[in-house]
Amino acid sequence: MSQDHTKRRYNSTRRQIQARETRLHILEAARQLFTTRGYAGATMEGIAQEAGVAVETVYAAFGSKRAVLARLVDLAVAGDDEPILFLERPGPQRVRLESDQRRQMRLFAHDIAQIMERVGPLFALMRSAAITEPEIGALLQRLLADRRESMAVFVGWIERNGPLRTGLSLDEAADTVWTLSSAEVHHLLRVDRGWSVERYEQWLDDSLLTLLLPPEALAAE
């Protein structure tokens, strides 16, 4: 391999790393502005200024303010910017591979508690912005639908290891999990009631066990 080819590959890799770092820097700037100014108050120009880059750079990286917010939500849910689907990430996969239903719910509650700490404020932002911004309303509905699908998968993993509570359908179980693990409930308990992360996580685990599993499964613990 020639030195020129090696140098070109090195330069290309370095540019990719720099572009990734720039995108993350822009997203952090956007998160700060969305949090302090709201969606309408955080302009693309303001995000660029906060990030210390040209506004053209922000547009080139994301295309629109809606896309910035959508990517910020994806980053908050995942915890990093690796291109891995949510259900294929280590947390959900630990739940999938666990054979004990109660342990599955504990793992799930722990993951949700961590995720909601990151993404909860963004859902509150979208709820507020959706009143006057139809594109954010559409984004919010898509994210809620995606969450519902993920909860249905989780319930399927639980049901594979044993029966659910008598009379509880998979669809109703998914709705139950979707509601209990929502950003809205998290906000009520963590912010409005001032619960600790640990208390919220334990409550979520206890609630899932009580509402999803039959009494005999709980008695066996």
Buried (B, 14 or more C-beta within 10 A) or exposed (E): EEEEEEEEEEEEEEEEEEEEEBBBBBBBBBBBBBEEEEBEEBEBEBBBBBBEBEBEBBBEBBEEBBEBBBBBBBBBBBBEEEEEEBBEBEBBEBBBEBEEBBEBBBBBBBBBBBBBBBBBBBBBBBBBBBEEBEBBBEBBEEBBEEBBEBBBBBBEBBBEEBEBBEEBEEEBBBBBBBEBBBBEBBBEBBEEEEBEBEBBBBBBBEBBBEBBBBEEBEEEE
